[in-house]
Amino acid sequence: MLNQQGGINGRRIKFTQLDNAYSAPKAVEQSRKLVEDVGVLAEVGTIGTVPNVAIQKYLNSKQVPQLFITAGGRRFNDPKNFPWTVPLYPDFETEGRVIAKYILKTKPDARIGVLYQNDDFGKDYLKGLRAGLGAKASQIIAEASYELADPTIDSQIVQLKSAGVDTLIEQSSAKGTAQSIRKVHELGWTPLHVIGGSAASVETVLKPAGLDASKGLVTTQFLKQPGDPAWSNDAEVKDYKGFLAKYMNVHAVALVLTRCGEQLTREDLLHQATSLHGERLPMMLPGVSISTKPDDYTPFKVLRIATFDGASWTLVNDVLSAD
């Protein structure tokens, strides 16, 4: 789309995609090809903690921007040691802190049980949850972890129910979240059930789990969901669906490339990507924007809370800050 419009600052974009198979060794191999064979200006939008951890040291050693990665590990906000790695996803520690604020406000006497994936994905979230609860972290009366390769999390759900939990907070993969929603429903258990924002898709998680079983769920959000009926008539969502049918979504990349002007170097690209101030990109929820600073790459400082009514997510109150 940008090239058809004449490019950015007179330059056309050459976009190369390679499959890393969500594998650490493959990710390193493909990043080397992009840098050493293709000669890319930057690697953009790589998905997942495991691949991004694998390539982080290599790209930083080559001073190639690892730009706007889709991973929420707190480790990716480390300007001192990895200045060339810039995230564009709410970090999981921030998400945990926001949920803690919500629990303190709406259910201050909660008996909390936590289900989490046993890696940075889950541990960062749990760290933020504990920090956000502060003195009330003692209300976490049970924790259960699982490995990504585990076939089910049924036993962990049974364990948490048996502990007397009335508020179930989980940071699970999409598969694990769908399983937990079904198992909670099968057990006739009715805790306040909070799920991670990365696993809150109506189409890919809640429908497979069962919409009736999903009623009452709580999550954090920062983007409008194209598959959620709540946004079916929203102008930005309609534009997005039309755009996605033909192109890929690269608004943040286009923003920083435009700001580079004539000085399109890796150094200036990094400077622009880490000097954003309250930028709202298409599809962001009302009240949500991104900001970055040279000493703090965390893009999202606030999130929204949403509850599921059996058909769609409904935003609750205003934005919540992790601070």
C-alpha positions in Angstrom: 0.0 0.0 0.0 2.8 2.4 1.0 4.7 1.6 -2.2 1.6 2.2 -4.3 1.3 5.6 -2.6 4.9 6.5 -3.6 6.7 5.0 -0.6 8.0 6.8 2.4 10.1 10.0 1.9 10.6 8.9 -1.7 11.8 5.4 -0.8 10.0 2.2 -1.6 10.0 -0.6 0.9 11.4 -4.0 0.2 9.9 -6.5 2.6 11.4 -9.9 3.1 9.7 -12.6 5.1 11.4 -15.8 6.4 9.8 -18.5 8.5 11.6 -19.2 11.8 9.2 -22.1 12.7 9.0 -20.6 16.3 12.3 -22.4 16.8 15.3 -20.8 18.5 18.0 -22.3 16.2 15.9 -21.6 13.1 15.3 -18.0 14.2 19.1 -17.4 14.5 19.6 -19.0 11.1 16.9 -16.8 9.4 18.1 -13.6 11.1 21.6 -14.2 9.8 20.2 -14.6 6.3 18.2 -11.3 6.7 21.3 -9.4 7.9 24.1 -11.0 6.0 22.5 -12.1 2.7 19.6 -9.7 2.3 21.1 -6.8 4.1 18.0 -5.5 5.8 17.7 -2.2 7.5 15.9 -3.8 10.4 14.1 -7.0 11.5 10.5 -6.1 12.3 7.6 -7.6 14.3 9.1 -11.0 15.1 6.6 -13.0 17.1 7.2 -14.8 20.4 9.6 -14.8 23.4 11.6 -17.9 22.4 12.6 -16.7 18.9 13.3 -13.1 20.1 15.5 -14.2 22.9 17.4 -16.4 20.5 18.2 -13.6 18.1 18.5 -10.7 20.6 22.3 -11.0 21.2 23.1 -11.5 17.5 21.1 -8.5 16.2 22.4 -6.2 18.9 26.0 -7.3 18.2 25.4 -6.3 14.5 23.6 -3.1 15.6 20.6 -4.1 13.6 17.2 -2.8 15.0 15.1 -5.7 16.4 12.1 -3.4 15.9 8.6 -3.5 17.4 8.8 -7.2 18.4 5.6 -9.0 19.3 6.6 -10.4 22.7 5.8 -9.2 26.2 8.8 -10.4 28.2 10.1 -7.7 30.5 13.6 -8.7 29.4 13.0 -6.9 26.0 13.0 -3.5 27.8 16.7 -3.4 28.5 18.1 -0.3 26.7 21.4 -0.6 28.6 22.3 -4.1 27.5 20.2 -4.5 24.4 19.6 -1.0 23.0 18.7 -2.3 19.5 15.7 -4.3 20.8 12.4 -2.3 20.9 9.2 -4.0 21.9 5.7 -3.1 20.7 3.5 -5.2 23.0 2.3 -4.6 26.5 4.8 -6.4 28.8 3.4 -9.1 30.9 4.6 -7.6 34.2 2.6 -4.4 33.4 -0.4 -6.6 32.6 -0.1 -8.3 36.0 0.1 -5.0 37.8 -3.0 -3.7 36.0 -5.0 -6.8 37.0 -3.8 -6.4 40.6 -5.2 -2.9 40.6 -8.5 -4.2 39.2 -8.7 -7.0 41.9 -7.9 -4.5 44.7 -10.7 -2.2 43.6 -13.4 -4.7 42.7 -12.7 -7.7 45.0 -10.4 -6.7 47.8 -11.0 -9.8 49.9 -10.3 -12.2 47.0 -8.8 -15.6 47.7 -6.5 -15.8 44.7 -5.2 -18.8 42.8 -2.8 -18.3 39.9 -2.2 -20.6 36.9 0.8 -19.7 34.9 3.1 -21.0 32.1 6.4 -21.9 33.5 8.6 -19.5 31.5 9.1 -15.7 31.2 5.5 -15.5 29.7 4.0 -16.6 33.0 6.6 -15.6 35.5 6.7 -12.0 34.4 3.0 -11.8 34.8 3.1 -13.3 38.2 5.8 -10.9 39.3 3.7 -8.0 38.2 0.6 -9.3 39.9 2.5 -9.8 43.2 4.0 -6.3 43.0 0.7 -4.7 42.2 -1.0 -6.4 45.1 1.7 -5.2 47.4 0.8 -6.1 51.0 -2.2 -8.1 49.8 0.0 -10.5 47.8 -0.6 -12.9 50.8 -4.1 -13.3 49.3 -2.6 -15.5 46.6 -3.3 -18.8 48.5 -2.4 -21.2 45.7 -0.2 -21.3 42.5 0.0 -23.9 39.8 2.4 -23.9 36.8 2.4 -25.9 33.6 4.9 -26.6 30.8 4.1 -25.5 27.3 4.4 -29.1 26.1 1.9 -30.4 28.7 -1.1 -32.0 26.9 -3.7 -30.6 29.4 -3.9 -28.3 32.5 -6.9 -30.1 34.0 -5.1 -31.3 37.1 -3.9 -27.8 37.8 -7.4 -26.5 37.7 -8.6 -29.2 40.0 -5.8 -28.4 42.4 -6.7 -24.7 42.5 -10.4 -25.3 43.0 -9.5 -27.7 45.9 -7.5 -24.9 47.6 -10.6 -22.8 48.1 -9.8 -20.2 45.4 -12.6 -17.8 44.5 -10.5 -15.7 42.1 -8.6 -17.6 39.3 -6.0 -15.5 37.5 -4.1 -17.2 34.7 -1.4 -16.4 32.2 -1.7 -19.3 29.8 -1.3 -19.9 26.1 -4.3 -19.9 23.9 -4.6 -23.7 24.1 -4.2 -23.7 27.9 -6.7 -20.9 28.3 -9.4 -22.7 26.2 -8.8 -25.9 28.3 -9.0 -24.0 31.6 -12.3 -22.3 30.6 -13.8 -25.6 29.7 -12.6 -27.4 32.8 -13.8 -24.7 35.2 -17.2 -24.9 33.5 -17.3 -28.7 33.7 -16.5 -28.6 37.4 -19.4 -26.2 38.0 -16.8 -23.9 39.6 -17.7 -20.2 39.5 -14.6 -18.1 40.5 -13.9 -14.7 39.1 -11.8 -15.9 36.2 -9.2 -13.5 34.8 -7.3 -14.6 31.6 -4.3 -13.0 29.8 -4.9 -10.5 27.1 -2.8 -12.5 24.6 -5.3 -15.4 24.9 -8.6 -13.4 24.9 -9.5 -13.9 21.2 -13.2 -14.5 20.7 -12.6 -16.4 17.5 -9.6 -18.6 18.4 -10.0 -19.1 22.2 -13.5 -18.4 23.5 -15.5 -20.0 20.7 -13.5 -23.3 20.9 -13.8 -23.2 24.7 -17.6 -22.5 24.5 -19.2 -19.0 24.6 -21.5 -20.0 27.5 -18.5 -21.3 29.5 -16.7 -18.0 28.8 -19.4 -15.8 30.3 -18.0 -13.5 33.1 -14.4 -13.8 32.0 -12.2 -10.7 32.7 -9.1 -9.7 30.7 -6.9 -6.7 29.7 -7.1 -5.2 26.3 -5.3 -2.5 24.3 -6.6 -3.2 20.7 -10.0 -3.6 19.2 -10.6 -7.3 18.2 -11.7 -7.6 14.6 -13.6 -10.9 15.4 -15.5 -9.4 18.4 -19.1 -8.4 17.6 -18.7 -5.4 19.8 -16.6 -3.7 17.1 -18.4 -5.0 14.0 -19.7 -1.5 13.0 -16.6 0.4 14.0 -15.0 2.4 11.2 -11.4 1.5 12.1 -12.2 -2.2 12.2 -14.0 -2.0 8.8 -11.0 -0.2 7.4 -8.7 -2.8 9.0 -10.5 -5.8 7.5 -10.4 -4.2 4.1 -6.7 -3.4 4.6 -5.8 -6.8 5.9 -7.5 -8.5 2.9 -4.7 -7.0 0.7 -1.9 -5.7 2.9 -0.1 -6.3 6.2 -0.5 -4.0 9.2 2.7 -1.9 9.6 1.4 1.4 11.0 4.1 1.8 13.7 6.9 1.0 11.2 5.5 3.5 8.7 5.4 6.1 11.5 9.1 5.8 12.5 10.3 5.5 8.9 8.4 8.7 8.0 10.0 10.5 11.0 13.5 9.5 9.8 13.1 11.8 6.8 16.2 11.8 4.7 18.4 10.3 7.5 17.4 6.7 7.0 20.1 4.9 9.0 19.8 2.2 11.6 20.9 4.7 14.3 18.1 7.2 13.3 15.5 4.4 13.0 16.3 3.3 16.6 16.2 7.0 17.8 12.8 7.6 16.3 11.4 4.2 17.6 12.5 5.1 21.1 11.2 8.7 21.1 7.5 8.3 20.8 5.1 10.4 22.8 1.5 9.4 23.2 1.1 8.1 19.7 -2.3 6.5 18.9 -2.2 4.0 16.1 -5.3 2.6 14.3 -7.1 -0.1 16.2 -6.0 1.0 19.6 -8.7 1.2 22.2 -10.0 4.6 23.4 -7.5 6.1 25.9 -4.6 3.8 24.9 -1.5 5.1 23.1 2.2 4.2 23.0 5.2 6.1 24.3 8.9 5.2 24.5 12.0 6.9 25.9 15.7 6.2 25.3 15.9 4.8 28.8 12.5 3.0 28.9 11.3 1.1 25.8 8.0 -0.1 27.4 5.4 1.1 24.8 2.2 0.7 26.8 1.8 2.4 30.2 -2.0 1.8 30.5 -4.5 -1.0 29.5 -8.2 -1.4 29.6 -10.2 -4.0 31.5 -12.9 -5.9 29.7 -15.5 -8.5 30.7 -17.1 -11.1 28.5 -20.9 -11.3 28.3 -21.2 -14.5 26.3 -21.1 -12.8 22.9 -18.5 -10.0 23.1 -16.1 -8.1 25.3 -17.3 -5.0 27.1 -14.9 -2.4 28.3 -15.0 -1.6 32.0 -14.5 2.0 33.3 -11.5 3.9 32.0 -7.8 3.0 31.5 -5.8 1.5 34.3 -2.1 2.3 34.8 0.5 -0.1 36.1 2.0 2.6 38.2 
